[in-house]
Amino acid sequence: MKLVRQIIENKASHFNIINEDDTVLEALRVMNRENLSYVIVMDDKKFKGIFCEKDYARKVILHGKHSDDTKVKDIMFKDLHYVDIDDASESCLAIMCNYDVKYVTVLEDYQFRGIITSEDIMKETLSERVNTVPSRNLLCPEN
């Protein structure tokens, strides 16, 4: 597997950063616009946590709160597990499996660099396997 640095550098740039004082509705709009399941919560360029679909379902909908007046900071996930940018991507997978989480924070010199998702790890694993598995032409099978 690759280094975390390689995955972060190859990820498409997204504009999925919100302020912790934004409403849940604003966060959902950003997630919809960027077609992502999470947004990064920052305050004055400092990483505060993430807000994801799971937070919305479990902490807003199920508690009868309203998206237009609930602040992201009141329900976001703050205590993410992290890896160093120079760790092997297997470290992310181990954290995801051991703690049943889908997101891992990436730090470089204790500074926030990004988020690795379970989807990122899945794509990485599949791309490695595609390069090692012989391809077959399924449209024109041999007789």
C-alpha positions in Angstrom: 0.0 0.0 0.0 0.9 3.6 -0.4 1.9 6.2 2.1 -0.8 8.4 3.5 0.9 11.3 1.9 0.4 9.9 -1.6 -3.3 9.4 -1.0 -3.8 12.9 0.4 -1.9 14.4 -2.5 -3.9 12.5 -5.1 -7.3 13.3 -3.6 -9.3 15.8 -5.6 -9.5 19.2 -4.0 -12.9 19.8 -2.4 -14.4 22.8 -0.9 -15.9 21.1 2.0 -14.8 23.3 4.8 -17.3 25.0 7.2 -17.1 27.0 10.3 -18.1 25.5 13.6 -20.7 28.2 14.1 -22.5 27.3 10.8 -25.8 25.6 10.9 -26.4 22.0 10.1 -28.4 23.1 7.1 -25.4 25.0 5.7 -23.2 22.0 6.3 -25.7 19.7 4.5 -25.7 22.2 1.5 -21.9 22.0 1.2 -22.0 18.2 1.4 -24.7 18.1 -1.3 -22.8 20.5 -3.5 -19.5 18.6 -3.2 -21.2 15.2 -3.3 -19.5 14.1 -0.1 -20.6 12.4 3.1 -18.7 14.8 5.4 -17.4 18.3 5.9 -14.3 19.5 7.6 -15.0 21.9 10.5 -12.4 24.7 10.8 -12.2 27.8 13.0 -9.5 30.4 12.1 -7.6 27.8 10.1 -7.6 25.4 13.0 -9.1 21.9 12.6 -12.0 21.4 15.0 -13.5 18.1 13.7 -15.9 16.8 11.1 -19.6 16.7 10.5 -21.0 13.7 8.6 -24.2 12.2 7.5 -24.2 9.9 10.6 -24.0 12.9 12.9 -27.0 14.4 11.1 -29.1 11.2 11.4 -28.2 10.3 15.0 -27.9 13.8 16.6 -30.3 15.9 14.7 -33.1 13.9 13.2 -33.5 11.3 16.0 -33.4 14.1 18.6 -36.1 16.2 16.9 -33.7 19.1 16.3 -33.9 21.4 13.3 -31.2 21.7 10.7 -31.7 25.5 10.3 -31.0 26.4 14.0 -28.7 23.7 15.2 -25.0 24.6 15.1 -22.4 22.2 13.7 -20.2 22.7 16.8 -23.0 21.2 19.0 -23.1 17.9 17.2 -19.8 17.5 15.2 -17.4 14.7 15.9 -14.3 16.1 17.6 -12.2 13.2 18.7 -11.0 11.6 15.5 -8.2 9.2 15.4 -5.2 10.4 13.5 -2.2 9.2 11.5 1.0 10.9 10.4 1.2 11.9 6.8 4.3 9.6 6.4 2.6 6.5 7.9 1.6 3.6 5.6 -2.0 3.6 4.5 -2.4 0.3 6.4 -2.4 2.4 9.6 -5.6 4.1 8.4 -7.2 0.7 7.7 -6.1 -0.6 11.1 -7.7 2.3 12.9 -10.9 2.1 10.8 -11.2 -1.6 11.6 -10.2 -1.5 15.3 -12.4 1.5 16.1 -15.2 1.0 13.6 -14.8 4.5 12.1 -14.9 5.7 8.5 -12.7 8.8 8.8 -9.1 9.3 10.0 -7.4 12.7 10.5 -4.0 13.2 8.8 -1.4 15.3 10.5 2.0 16.6 9.5 4.1 18.1 12.3 0.9 18.2 14.3 -0.8 20.3 11.7 -4.0 19.2 10.0 -3.4 18.0 6.4 -6.7 16.2 5.5 -9.0 13.4 6.0 -8.6 9.8 4.8 -12.0 8.0 4.4 -12.8 4.4 4.2 -13.7 5.1 0.5 -10.1 6.4 -0.1 -8.7 3.1 1.3 -11.1 1.0 -0.7 -10.1 2.9 -3.9 -6.4 2.5 -3.1 -6.8 -1.2 -2.5 -8.8 -1.8 -5.7 -6.4 0.2 -7.8 -3.5 -2.0 -6.5 -5.4 -5.2 -7.2 -6.5 -4.1 -10.7 -2.8 -3.7 -11.6 -2.0 -7.3 -10.4 -5.0 -9.2 -11.6 -4.9 -10.4 -15.3 -7.6 -8.8 -17.3 -10.2 -10.8 -19.2 -12.3 -9.7 -22.1 -15.7 -10.4 -20.8 -17.5 -9.1 -23.8 -15.8 -11.5 -26.2 -15.1 -14.8 -24.4 -12.9 -17.3 -26.1 -14.6 -20.4 -27.6 
